[in-house]
């Protein structure tokens, strides 16, 4: 189907899942702004959704909270679903047409899309890429899974220059919602890596990977697909896509292969027979894994026509994003880092490897049916390990005990865990909050969890 904004007045729209990350609110505001009759429905109550409801106060919306009414789905012209809602929901089965904020944006916008997915690193790559693009494309936009719905800026984008690109970070759930719609054809598609994740939602790892593959499903030979040469799935993606493949790796690419690689701390690109540096030796973002993220961002920016010297300057200055290995403060010689977005154990291992000095690790949380055996390096590397209580923490404890490693906790609150870490912290130490698990038993989401840590650390006396 196609959308004509002039036909939206009077359309009956149901937004399923208001949420707190902006997608539901942006959808409701967009359709209301264009004259539709909007119903917002969510299983959570008014108190939990107060922040989103307050943001929507200028719009004449109808709310159905704490429940769903099948009639709101059956009688709607269109239902806009939240990515967290499974496609198997019986309410969606009653709807005539189901879309998402991403699919609506893609139907309405003709802008060049750079789409980024992967198990980890996609937010950092997307943000670093946008940071590099704006020097050449001042009105470039960033949206998607990064908690900014593209519907929040689609009206402003209409007045931007025709070559203005949009960077979309896309989760596996967002990609699954686009299956069969034929609306996603990114000029550049990048898959950072594939690691076990969301196995509480998927029946198998292959089902999860199948959703990731959708990012390049509708590309043609005019487009580019960026794949990891180091990832077990990368070569398969490269063989499957119709796009022009550009590989990236932690090691120098074979001669004649176009893409990017790291040599020590420096990231270089090869296009035809020309090699250029896009990631300089000195950057603001900590972590060896983030060097690779910057390389992917630099490769995408170069393919979008940004000059290599501009990319080097912009990526060197990129300081990262909240909740992803971000420095909160230094207190009495101890540095505190918030890495709450580490929702799988592999991310915690990578975060720990980013520091040379002693690290006190705070980890633990909710299980997503993941394998915690990968935490064995943590047992040897961390100076101290402090655990938060949660359904996944028992798995982490089993790994630590098999390795003969002591730990503190598990503690029933983040405040108690931080207090325990402070008891052992000495000048020169780093306190790293990198849970390696989901957050839902104690917190609304990983962002709520991260802000809780930030607030606790900021509240510490000098």
KEDRENTI-72401 format. One line per 8 residues: number of its first residue (from 0); for each residue x, y, z of N, C-alpha, C. Coordinates in steps of 0.1 Angstrom, whole numbers, plus 5000, padded with zeros to 4 digits. Each point is the difference from the previous one (the first is absolute). Layout:
N
NUM = X,Y,Z,X,Y,Z,X,Y,Z  ...
! end
This chain:
462
0 = 5008,4988,5000,4992,5012,5000,5009,5012,5000  4994,5012,4996,5007,5013,5001,4992,5009,5009  5007,5010,5005,4994,5010,5009,4999,5013,4993  4989,5007,5002,4999,5014,4995,4995,5008,5013  5009,5009,5004,4997,5008,5012,4986,5007,4999  4996,5003,4988,4987,5008,4999,4988,4991,5003  5003,4987,5000,4989,4990,5003,4999,4996,5015  5009,5005,5008,5000,4996,5014,4989,5007,5009
8 = 4995,5012,4997,4990,5005,5008,4988,4991,5001  4996,4997,5012,4988,4991,5002,5004,4985,5001  5012,4997,4996,5004,4985,5001,5000,4996,5014  4995,4988,5003,5000,4994,5013,5013,4992,5002  5008,5005,5010,5013,4994,5002,5001,4995,5015  5004,4988,5002,5003,4995,5013,5015,4998,5002  5006,5006,5010,5014,4998,5003,5001,4990,5011  5005,4988,4997,5001,4990,5010,5014,5000,5007
16 = 5000,5004,5012,5013,5000,5008,5005,5015,5000  4996,5008,5009,5006,5013,5001,5014,5000,5004  5003,4993,5010,5014,4998,5004,5006,5013,5005  5014,4999,5003,5007,5011,5006,5012,5004,4991  5002,4994,4989,5011,5002,4991,4998,5010,4989  4988,5004,4998,4997,5010,4990,4993,4996,4987  5000,4987,4997,4994,4995,4988,4985,5001,5000  4994,4996,5011,4985,5001,5001,4995,5014,5000
24 = 5007,5008,5008,4997,5014,5002,5001,5008,4987  5011,4997,4993,5003,5007,4987,4989,4996,4990  4996,4987,4999,4990,4996,4991,4986,5007,5003  4997,5000,5013,4987,5006,5004,5000,5015,4996  5011,5007,5003,5001,5014,4997,5000,5002,4985  5007,4992,4992,5000,5002,4986,4986,4999,4994  4993,4989,5003,4987,4998,4994,4990,5010,5005  5001,5004,5012,4991,5010,5005,5002,5014,4994
32 = 5013,5003,4998,5004,5012,4994,4995,5001,4985  4998,4989,4994,4995,5000,4986,4985,4996,4999  4993,5002,5012,4986,5000,4999,4993,4986,5003  5008,4990,5003,4994,4987,5003,4993,4999,5014  4991,4991,5001,4994,4997,5013,5008,4989,5007  5007,5004,5010,5010,4990,5006,4996,4995,5013  5000,4986,5001,4999,4994,5013,5013,4994,5004  5004,5002,5012,5013,4994,5006,4996,4990,5010
40 = 5005,4988,4998,4997,4989,5010,5013,4993,5005  5000,4997,5013,5012,4994,5006,4996,4993,5012  5006,4988,5002,4997,4992,5012,5005,5006,5013  5009,5010,4999,5004,5007,5012,4990,5011,5003  5001,5005,5013,4990,5010,5004,5005,5014,4999  4992,5009,5003,5003,5014,4999,5012,5005,5007  5002,4994,5013,5011,5004,5008,5014,4996,4993  5000,4988,4995,5012,4996,4994,5004,5007,4987
48 = 4990,5005,4993,5001,5007,4987,4999,5015,5001  5001,5005,5012,4998,5014,5003,5009,5009,4991  5012,4996,4998,5010,5009,4993,4995,5001,4985  4997,4989,4994,4995,5000,4986,4987,5007,4999  4991,4998,5009,4987,5007,4999,5001,5015,5002  5009,5004,5008,5002,5015,5002,5006,5006,4987  5009,4992,4993,5005,5005,4988,4990,5002,4989  4989,4992,5001,4989,5000,4990,4989,5009,5004
56 = 5001,5007,5010,4989,5008,5005,4994,5010,4990  5008,5005,4990,4994,5009,4990,4991,4994,4990  4999,4987,5000,4992,4993,4990,4987,4994,5005  4990,5000,4992,4987,4995,5004,4999,4984,4999  5006,4993,5009,5001,4986,4998,4990,4993,5010  4996,4988,4996,4992,4991,5008,5009,4989,5006  5000,4998,5013,5008,4990,5006,4992,4988,5005  5006,4988,4998,4994,4988,5006,5012,4994,5007
64 = 5002,5001,5013,5011,4996,5007,4997,4989,5010  5010,4992,5003,4999,4988,5009,4993,4988,4994  4996,5001,4987,4994,4989,4993,5000,5004,4985  4995,4990,4992,4998,5002,4986,4985,4996,4997  4994,5007,4991,4986,4997,4996,5001,4996,4985  4995,4988,4997,5001,4995,4986,4993,5009,4990  4990,5007,5005,4993,5009,4991,5009,5011,4994  5010,5005,5009,5009,5010,4995,5009,4996,4989
72 = 5002,4987,4999,5008,4994,4989,4991,4997,4988  4989,4994,5002,4991,4996,4990,4994,5011,4992  4997,5012,5007,4994,5011,4993,5010,5010,4995  5013,4999,5003,5010,5009,4996,5003,4999,4985  5003,5011,4993,5004,4999,4986,5015,4995,5000  5007,5003,5010,5014,4996,5001,5004,4998,5015  5008,4990,5003,5006,4998,5013,5015,5002,4999  5005,5008,5009,5015,5003,5001,5005,4992,5012
80 = 5008,4990,4998,5004,4991,5011,5014,5004,5005  5002,4998,5013,5013,5002,5006,5009,4988,4996  5013,5001,4998,5008,4989,4996,5000,4988,5011  4998,5004,5013,5000,4990,5010,4987,4991,5000  4990,5004,4993,4988,4992,4999,5002,4989,4990  4999,4987,5004,5002,4989,4990,4989,5000,4989  5005,4997,4988,4990,4999,4989,4989,4990,5002  5002,4991,5009,4990,4990,5003,4989,5005,5009
88 = 5000,5012,5004,4990,5005,5009,4986,4999,4993  4990,4994,5008,4987,4999,4994,4993,5013,4997  5004,5011,5006,4994,5013,4997,5005,5004,4986  5012,4998,4997,5005,5003,4986,4993,4992,4990  4996,4988,5003,4993,4991,4991,4986,5006,4996  4995,5008,5009,4987,5006,4997,5001,5013,4992  5012,5005,4998,5002,5013,4993,5000,4998,4985  4995,5010,4993,5000,5000,4985,5014,5002,4994
96 = 5007,5009,5006,5013,5004,4995,5009,5003,5012  5012,4994,5001,5010,5002,5011,5013,5006,4994  5004,5011,5006,5012,5007,4995,5008,5004,5013  5012,5006,4998,5008,5005,5011,5004,5014,4997  5006,5007,5010,5005,5013,4997,5011,5000,4989  5008,4989,5000,5010,4999,4990,4994,4998,4986  4991,4991,4999,4994,4997,4986,4992,5012,4995  4993,5008,5009,4994,5012,4995,5010,5010,4995
104 = 5010,5002,5008,5011,5009,4995,5006,4996,4987  5003,4987,4998,5006,4996,4988,4990,5001,4988  4987,4999,5002,4990,5002,4990,4999,5014,4995  5002,5009,5010,4998,5014,4997,5013,5008,4996  5012,4995,5003,5012,5007,4998,5008,4994,4988  5006,5008,4992,5008,4996,4989,5015,5002,5003  5003,5003,5012,5014,5003,5004,5009,4988,4999  5013,5002,4997,5010,4989,5000,5001,4995,5015
112 = 4999,4987,5001,5000,4993,5013,5013,4993,5002  5006,5002,5011,5011,4992,5005,4995,4992,5012  4999,4987,4998,4993,4991,5011,5011,4992,5007  5000,5000,5013,5010,4993,5008,4993,4990,5009  5004,4988,5000,4995,4990,5010,5012,4992,5005  4997,4990,5008,5010,4992,5007,4996,4997,5014  5007,4990,5006,4997,4997,5014,5005,5011,5010  5012,5004,4998,5006,5011,5008,5007,5009,4991
120 = 5001,5013,5005,5008,5010,4992,4992,5008,4991  4987,4997,4997,4992,5007,4990,4997,5014,5004  4998,5002,5013,4997,5014,5005,5012,5009,4999  5012,4994,5003,5012,5008,4999,5004,5003,4986  4998,4990,4991,5003,5002,4986,4991,5011,4994  4987,4998,5003,4990,5010,4995,5003,5014,5004  5003,5001,5013,5002,5014,5006,5013,5006,4994  5011,4991,5000,5013,5005,4994,4998,5004,4986
128 = 4993,4992,4992,4998,5003,4986,4992,5013,4998  4990,5002,5008,4993,5013,4999,5009,5012,5004  5008,4998,5010,5010,5010,5004,5009,5003,4989  5004,4991,4991,5009,5002,4989,4992,5006,4988  4988,4996,4998,4992,5005,4989,4996,5015,5001  4998,5005,5012,4994,5013,5001,5010,5011,4995  5012,4997,4999,5010,5010,4995,4998,5003,4985  4996,4989,4993,4997,5001,4986,4985,5002,4997
136 = 4992,4994,5008,4985,5001,4998,4994,5005,5014  5000,5014,5001,4997,5006,5013,4986,4995,5006  4991,4997,4991,4986,4996,5005,4998,4985,5000  5011,4992,4999,4999,4985,5001,4993,4997,5014  4991,4989,4999,4993,4996,5012,5004,4986,5005  4997,4998,5012,5003,4987,5007,4988,4995,5007  4995,4988,4998,4988,4995,5006,5000,4985,5001  4988,4995,5004,4998,4985,5001,5002,4995,5014
144 = 5007,4989,5002,5001,4993,5013,5007,5009,5010  5007,5010,4996,5007,5009,5008,4991,5009,5009  4987,4997,5000,4990,5006,5008,4995,5013,4994  5003,5003,4988,4995,5011,4992,4992,4995,4988  4987,5002,5001,4992,4995,4989,5002,5010,4988  5001,4994,4988,5002,5009,4988,4987,5008,4997  4989,4996,5006,4988,5008,4998,5000,5013,5008  5010,5001,5009,5001,5012,5008,5007,5011,4992
152 = 5007,4996,4989,5006,5011,4992,4996,4999,4985  4991,4992,4997,4996,4999,4986,4995,5013,4994  4992,5007,5007,4995,5013,4995,5011,5010,4997  5010,5001,5010,5011,5009,4998,5009,4996,4988  5001,4987,4998,5009,4994,4990,4995,5004,4986  4987,5003,4999,4994,5004,4987,5006,5012,4994  5005,5009,5009,5006,5013,4995,5015,4999,4999  5006,4988,5003,5015,4999,4999,5004,4998,4986
160 = 5013,5003,4996,5005,4997,4987,4997,4986,4995  4998,4998,4987,4997,4987,4995,5010,4989,5003  5013,5003,5002,5010,4990,5002,5002,4997,5015  4991,5005,5009,5001,4998,5014,4998,4985,5004  5009,4993,5006,4998,4986,5003,4994,4998,5014  4995,4988,5002,4994,4996,5013,5007,4987,5005  5006,5000,5012,5006,4988,5006,4989,4994,5008  4997,4987,4998,4990,4993,5008,5007,4988,5007
168 = 5000,5000,5013,5004,4988,5007,4988,4991,5002  5001,4988,4995,4989,4991,5000,5003,4987,5008  4991,4997,5009,5001,4987,5008,4994,4989,4992  5003,4988,5004,4994,4988,4993,4985,5001,5001  4994,5005,5010,4985,5001,5001,4995,5010,4990  5007,5011,4999,4995,5010,4990,5002,4995,4986  5010,4992,4997,5002,4995,4987,4989,4989,4997  4997,4992,5010,4989,4990,4999,4987,5006,4996
176 = 4997,5012,5006,4988,5007,4996,4999,5005,4986  5012,5001,4993,5000,5005,4986,5000,4988,4990  5000,4988,5005,5000,4988,4991,4988,5001,4990  5003,4998,4987,4990,5000,4990,4994,5013,4996  5004,5011,5006,4994,5013,4997,5007,5007,4988  5012,4996,4997,5007,5006,4989,5004,5014,5001  5001,5005,5013,5002,5015,5002,5015,5003,5003  5008,4990,5004,5013,5003,5005,5010,4996,4989
184 = 5006,5010,4994,5011,4998,4990,5010,5010,5003  5009,4997,5010,5010,5010,5004,5011,5001,4989  5005,5013,4999,5011,5002,4991,5012,4993,5006  5001,5000,5013,5011,4992,5007,4993,4993,5011  5003,4987,5001,4996,4991,5011,5012,4994,5007  5001,5001,5013,5011,4995,5008,4996,4991,5011  5006,4989,5001,4998,4990,5011,5012,4999,5008  5000,5005,5012,5012,5002,5009,5005,4986,5004
192 = 4992,4991,5005,5004,4987,5004,4987,4992,5004  5002,4987,5002,4988,4992,5004,5005,4992,5013  4993,5002,5011,5002,4993,5012,4987,4995,5006  5000,4990,5008,4987,4995,5006,4994,5012,5008  4987,5002,4996,4992,5010,5007,4985,4997,4998  4992,5005,5009,4986,4999,4999,4995,4986,4999  5007,4990,5005,4996,4987,4999,4988,4996,5008  4995,5010,5009,4987,4998,5006,4989,5004,4991
200 = 5003,5006,4989,4989,5004,4991,5000,4992,4987  5012,4995,4996,5001,4992,4988,5001,4985,5003  4995,4992,4991,5000,4985,5002,5014,4994,4998  5008,5007,4992,5014,4995,4997,5008,5012,4996  5013,4997,5000,5010,5011,4996,4998,5003,4985  4997,4990,4992,4998,5002,4986,4988,5009,4997  4990,4999,5008,4988,5008,4998,5004,5015,5003  5008,5002,5010,5005,5013,5003,5009,5006,4988
208 = 5009,4992,4995,5008,5004,4989,4992,5003,4987  4989,4992,4998,4992,5002,4989,4994,5014,5000  4997,5005,5011,4995,5014,5001,5011,5010,4997  5012,4998,5004,5011,5009,4997,5002,5000,4985  4998,4989,4993,5003,5000,4986,4991,5009,4992  4988,5004,5006,4991,5008,4993,5005,5014,4997  5011,5004,5006,5005,5013,4998,5005,5002,4986  5005,4989,4993,5004,5001,4986,4991,4993,4990
216 = 4989,4995,5005,4991,4991,4992,4996,5007,4987  4998,5013,5000,4995,5007,4988,5010,5009,4993  5013,4998,5004,5010,5008,4994,5002,4995,4985  5006,5009,4992,5004,4997,4987,5015,5003,4998  5005,4998,4988,5014,5002,4997,5004,5014,5001  4991,5009,5001,5003,5014,5002,5003,5004,5015  4997,4991,5009,5002,5002,5014,5012,4993,5006  5004,5003,5012,5011,4994,5007,4996,4992,5012
224 = 5006,4989,5002,4998,4992,5012,5013,4998,5008  5001,5004,5012,5012,5000,5008,4999,4988,5010  5010,4990,4999,5000,4988,5007,5013,4998,5007  5000,4993,5012,5012,4997,5007,5007,4988,4994  5012,5001,4997,5008,4988,4995,5003,4991,5012  5000,5005,5012,5004,4993,5012,4988,4992,5006  4988,5005,4997,4988,4993,5006,4996,4988,4993  4997,4989,5007,4996,4987,4993,4989,5002,4989
232 = 4991,5009,5003,4989,5002,4990,5003,5010,4989  5011,5008,5002,5003,5011,4990,5002,4995,4986  5008,4989,4997,5002,4996,4986,4987,4995,4994  4991,4994,5008,4987,4996,4995,4991,5011,4995  5000,5011,5009,4993,5012,4996,5006,5006,4987  5013,5000,4999,5007,5005,4988,4996,4992,4987  4998,4987,5002,4996,4992,4988,4986,5002,4996  4991,5003,5010,4986,5001,4998,4995,5013,4994
240 = 5006,5011,5004,4995,5013,4997,5002,5003,4985  4990,5007,4994,5002,5005,4986,5008,5013,5000  5002,5006,5012,5008,5013,5000,5015,4997,4998  5007,5011,4998,5014,5000,4998,5007,4998,5014  5007,4990,5002,5005,4996,5013,5013,5008,5004  5000,5005,5012,5012,5006,5005,5003,4993,5014  5011,4994,5002,5003,4993,5012,5008,5008,5010  4998,4997,5012,5009,5006,5011,5005,4990,5009
248 = 5012,5003,5006,5007,4989,5008,5009,5007,5010  5004,4992,5010,5010,5004,5009,5014,4999,4995  5001,4993,4988,5013,4998,4994,4999,5005,4985  5012,5002,4995,5001,5006,4986,4993,4990,4990  4992,5006,4992,4992,4992,4990,5010,4995,4989  4997,4989,4994,5008,4995,4989,5001,5010,4989  5011,5000,4993,5001,5009,4989,4989,4999,4990  4995,5011,4995,4990,5001,4990,4986,5000,5006
256 = 4998,4997,5013,4987,5000,5007,4997,5014,5005  4989,5005,4996,4996,5014,5004,4993,5000,5014  5003,5010,5008,4994,5001,5013,5009,5007,5010  5000,4996,5013,5008,5006,5010,5006,4990,5009  5011,5004,5007,5006,4992,5010,5007,5008,5010  5004,4993,5011,5008,5006,5011,5014,4995,4999  5010,5009,5002,5014,4996,5002,5004,5007,5012  5001,4992,5011,5002,5007,5013,4988,5008,5004
264 = 5002,5013,5003,4989,5009,5003,4994,5007,4988  5006,4999,4989,4997,5008,4988,4990,4992,4991  4990,5007,4995,4990,4994,4991,5002,5006,4986  5001,4991,4990,5003,5004,4986,4989,4994,4991  4998,5007,4989,4991,4995,4990,5007,4998,4986  4994,4991,4992,5005,4998,4987,4988,5001,4990  5001,5009,4991,4990,5001,4989,5008,5000,4987  4997,4989,4991,5008,4998,4988,5015,4998,5005
272 = 5009,5008,4995,5014,4998,5004,5004,5011,5010  4991,5008,5005,5003,5011,5009,4998,4996,5015  5010,5003,5009,4998,4997,5014,5000,5014,5007  4991,5001,5010,4999,5012,5008,4998,4997,5015  5005,5008,5009,4998,4998,5014,4987,5008,5004  4991,4993,5007,4988,5007,5005,4999,5000,5015  5007,4990,5007,5000,5000,5015,5015,5003,5004  5002,5011,5006,5014,5004,5004,5004,4992,5012
280 = 5013,5001,5004,5005,4993,5011,4994,5004,5013  4997,5013,5001,4995,5006,5013,4985,5004,4997  4991,4994,5008,4986,5002,5000,4995,5002,5014  4988,5006,5001,4994,5003,5014,4993,4988,5005  4996,4991,4992,4991,4988,5004,5009,4989,5005  4998,4995,5012,5008,4989,5006,4996,4987,4994  5009,4990,5000,4997,4986,4997,5005,4996,4986  5006,4988,5000,5005,4995,4987,4988,4996,4991
288 = 4989,4995,5006,4988,4997,4992,4994,5012,4994  5002,5012,5006,4994,5012,4995,5009,5005,4988  5012,4996,4999,5009,5004,4988,4993,4994,4988  4995,4987,5001,4994,4994,4989,4987,5007,4997  4992,5004,5010,4988,5007,4998,5003,5013,4992  5010,5007,5004,5004,5013,4993,5004,4997,4985  5006,4988,4998,5004,4997,4987,4988,4998,4991  4990,4992,5005,4988,4998,4992,4993,5013,4997
296 = 4999,5009,5010,4995,5014,4998,5007,5007,4989  5014,4999,5001,5008,5007,4990,4998,4995,4986  4999,4987,4999,4998,4993,4987,4987,5005,4994  4989,5000,5008,4987,5005,4995,5000,5014,4996  5007,5009,5008,5001,5014,4997,5007,5002,4987  5011,4993,4998,5008,5002,4988,4992,4996,4988  4992,4989,5001,4991,4996,4989,4989,5010,4997  4997,5008,5010,4990,5011,4998,5007,5013,4995
304 = 5013,4999,4997,5006,5012,4994,5007,5009,5010  5001,4997,5013,5007,5009,5009,5015,4998,4998  5008,5011,4999,5014,4999,4998,5007,4993,5012  5010,4992,4997,5007,4993,5011,5006,5009,5011  5006,5012,4996,5005,5009,5011,4988,5004,5009  4989,5003,4995,4988,5004,5008,4996,4988,5009  5000,4988,4995,4996,4989,5008,5010,4998,5011  5013,5001,4998,5010,4998,5010,4998,5010,5012
312 = 4997,5013,4996,4999,5010,5010,4987,4998,5008  4989,4996,4993,4987,4998,5007,5000,4988,5009  5006,4989,4995,5000,4988,5008,5010,5001,5012  5011,5007,4999,5009,5003,5011,4993,5007,5011  4991,5009,4997,4993,5008,5010,4988,4993,5006  4995,4989,4994,4988,4994,5004,5002,4993,5014  4992,5005,5009,5002,4996,5014,4991,4988,5005  4991,4995,4991,4992,4989,5004,4986,5005,5003
320 = 4991,4990,5005,4987,5003,5003,4996,4995,5014  4990,5006,5006,4996,4996,5014,4998,4985,5001  5004,4994,5011,4997,4986,5004,5009,4990,4992  5009,5005,4992,5009,4991,4993,5015,5004,5003  5005,4995,5010,5014,5002,5005,5003,5015,5001  4990,5007,5007,5002,5014,5001,5005,5004,5014  5009,5009,5001,5006,5004,5012,4990,5009,5008  4996,4996,5012,4991,5008,5008,5007,5011,5008
328 = 5011,4996,5007,5008,5010,5008,5012,4993,5005  5009,5008,5005,5012,4995,5008,4999,5005,5014  5001,4992,5009,4999,5004,5015,5011,4993,5008  5008,5008,5006,5010,4995,5009,5009,4990,4993  5003,5003,4987,5009,4992,4992,4994,4988,4994  4987,4998,5002,4993,4989,4994,4991,5004,4989  5000,4994,4989,4991,5003,4988,4988,4991,5000  4989,5006,4997,4987,4992,4999,4995,5000,4986
336 = 4998,4989,4994,4995,4999,4986,4987,4993,5000  4990,5005,4992,4987,4995,4998,4999,4993,4987  4999,4986,5001,4998,4992,4987,4988,4992,5001  4989,5006,5005,4987,4993,5002,4995,4994,4987  5003,5005,4989,4996,4994,4987,5006,4987,4997  5009,4995,5008,5006,4987,4999,4989,4990,5005  4992,4995,4991,4989,4991,5004,5003,4986,4997  5012,4997,4994,5004,4986,4998,5014,4998,5006
344 = 5004,4988,5004,5013,4998,5007,5012,5004,4992  4999,4998,4986,5011,5003,4992,5003,5015,5000  4990,5008,5002,5002,5015,5001,5008,5003,5013  4997,4993,5011,5007,5002,5012,5015,4997,4999  5003,4988,4993,5013,4996,4998,5008,5011,4992  4994,5005,4989,5006,5011,4992,5002,5012,5008  4991,5004,5009,5001,5012,5008,5012,4999,5009  5001,4988,5007,5011,4998,5009,5013,5000,4994
352 = 5001,4996,4987,5013,5000,4993,5004,5014,4996  4991,5010,5002,5003,5013,4995,5009,5008,5010  5002,4994,5012,5008,5007,5010,5013,4992,5004  5010,5008,5002,5013,4994,5003,5002,4998,5015  4995,5009,5008,5002,5000,5014,4989,4991,5007  5001,5000,5014,4991,4991,5008,4985,5005,4998  4991,4990,4998,4986,5002,4998,4992,4993,5010  4990,5007,5006,4990,4994,5009,4987,5000,4991
360 = 4996,4988,4997,4989,4998,4991,4987,4998,5008  4989,5007,4996,4987,4998,5005,4992,4994,4989  4994,4988,5002,4993,4993,4989,4988,4992,5006  4993,4994,4991,4988,4992,5004,4987,5006,4996  4989,4992,4999,4987,5005,4997,4991,4989,4995  4992,5003,4990,4989,4992,4995,5005,4990,4989  4996,4988,5000,5004,4990,4990,4993,5002,4987  5007,4998,4988,4994,4999,4987,5003,4987,4994
368 = 5002,4990,5008,5003,4986,4995,5013,5000,4992  5010,5007,5006,5013,5001,4994,5010,4991,5007  5012,4997,4993,5010,4992,5006,5011,5009,5007  5002,4998,5013,5009,5009,5007,5014,4994,5001  5003,4989,4993,5013,4995,5001,5011,5010,4995  4996,5009,4991,5009,5010,4995,5005,5009,5010  4995,5000,5012,5004,5008,5011,5013,4995,5007  5005,4989,4995,5012,4995,5007,5012,5010,5000
376 = 5002,5007,4989,5011,5010,5000,4998,5011,5011  4988,5002,5003,4997,5010,5011,5005,4995,5013  4999,4987,5003,5005,4995,5012,5014,5003,5003  5008,5000,4989,5015,5002,5002,5003,5015,4999  4992,5008,4993,5004,5014,4997,4996,5010,5010  4988,4998,5006,4995,5010,5009,5007,5000,5014  5003,5011,5006,5005,5001,5013,4990,4995,5010  4987,5004,4999,4989,4996,5008,4988,4999,4991
384 = 4991,4990,5004,4988,4998,4993,4988,5002,5010  4991,5009,4997,4989,5003,5008,4987,4997,4992  4991,4992,5006,4989,4995,4992,4987,5006,5005  4991,5004,4991,4986,5003,5002,4992,4988,5000  4990,4999,5008,4990,4989,5000,4993,5000,4987  4996,4988,4995,4992,4998,4988,5000,4986,4995  4991,4997,4991,4998,4987,4995,5013,4995,4992  5007,5009,4994,5012,4996,4993,5013,4999,5009
392 = 4999,5006,5012,5012,5001,5008,5004,4986,5005  4990,4991,5002,5003,4986,5004,5009,4993,4989  4998,5003,4987,5008,4995,4990,5014,5005,5001  5001,5013,5002,5013,5006,5002,5008,4995,5012  4993,4998,5011,5006,4994,5012,5005,4986,4997  4993,4992,4993,5005,4986,4997,5013,5001,4992  5001,5009,4990,5013,5001,4993,5011,5005,5009  4997,5010,5008,5011,5005,5009,5004,4989,5010
400 = 4991,4993,5005,5004,4990,5010,5008,4988,4994  4996,4997,4987,5008,4990,4993,5014,5004,4998  5002,5013,4998,5013,5006,4998,5007,5003,5013  4994,4997,5011,5006,5002,5014,5001,5015,5003  4991,5008,4995,5001,5014,5002,4990,5005,5010  5005,5008,5010,4991,5006,5010,4992,5012,4994  4989,5003,5006,4991,5011,4996,4993,5005,5012  4995,5012,4999,4992,5006,5010,4985,5001,4996
408 = 4991,4997,5009,4986,5000,4997,4995,4986,4998  4989,4999,4993,4993,5010,4992,4992,5010,5010  5000,5012,4996,4993,5011,5008,4986,5003,4994  4991,5003,5009,4986,5002,4996,4997,5014,4994  5010,5008,5000,4998,5014,4994,5013,5005,4994  5000,5009,4990,5012,5006,4994,5007,5008,5011  4992,5007,5008,5007,5008,5011,5008,4991,5009  4996,4988,5004,5008,4991,5008,5012,4995,4993
416 = 4998,4997,4987,5011,4995,4992,5011,5011,4998  4996,5012,4998,5010,5011,4999,5007,5002,5013  4993,5000,5011,5006,5001,5013,5010,4990,5003  4998,4987,4995,5010,4990,5002,5012,5002,4991  4998,5005,4988,5011,5004,4991,5009,5011,5006  4993,5009,5006,5007,5012,5007,5009,4995,5011  4996,4990,5007,5008,4994,5011,5014,4995,4996  5000,4996,4987,5013,4994,4995,5007,5009,4991
424 = 4994,5011,4996,5006,5009,4990,5012,5008,5006  5011,5001,4992,5012,5008,5004,5003,5009,4989  5008,5011,5002,5004,5009,4990,5007,4992,4988  4996,5003,4988,5005,4993,4988,4991,4989,4995  4990,4997,5008,4990,4990,4996,4990,5005,4991  4993,4992,4993,4988,5003,4992,4989,4992,5005  4988,5006,5003,4988,4993,5003,4992,5000,4988  4998,4988,4994,4993,4998,4988,4987,4993,5002
432 = 4989,5007,4996,4986,4995,5001,4997,4994,4986  5002,4987,4998,4998,4994,4987,4992,4987,5003  4987,5000,5000,4992,4989,5006,5001,4987,4992  5001,5000,4987,5001,4988,4992,4986,4993,4999  4990,5006,5005,4986,4994,5001,4990,5010,4997  4988,4996,4998,4988,5009,4999,4997,5006,5014  4990,5009,5001,4999,5008,5012,4986,4999,5006  4991,4992,4995,4986,5002,5002,4995,4997,5014
440 = 5008,4992,5008,4995,4997,5013,5001,5011,5010  5010,5009,4998,5002,5012,5009,4997,5013,4993  5001,5001,4987,4999,5012,4993,4990,4999,4988  4996,5012,4995,4991,5000,4988,5007,4995,4988  5013,5004,4998,5008,4996,4989,5014,5004,5003  5009,4997,4990,5014,5003,5003,5004,5014,5002  4991,5009,4994,5003,5015,5001,4996,5004,5014  4989,4995,5005,4996,5003,5014,5011,4995,5010
448 = 5005,4988,4997,5010,4994,5008,5013,5009,5000  5004,5004,4988,5011,5009,4998,4999,5013,5007  4988,5006,4999,4998,5013,5007,5000,4998,5015  4995,4989,5005,5001,4997,5014,5014,5000,5005  5009,4993,4992,5014,5000,5004,5006,5014,5000  4998,5007,4989,5005,5014,4999,4996,5008,5011  4987,5000,5004,4995,5008,5011,5006,4996,5013  5002,4987,5002,5007,4996,5013,5014,5004,5001
456 = 5007,4999,4989,5014,5005,4999,5002,5015,5002  4991,5007,4993,5000,5015,5001,4997,5005,5014  4992,4992,5007,4996,5004,5014,5011,4997,5010  5010,4993,4997,5011,4997,5009,5007,5013,5004  5004,5001,5013,5007,5012,5004,5014,5000,4994  5006,5012,5001,5014,5001,4994,5010,4992,5009
! end
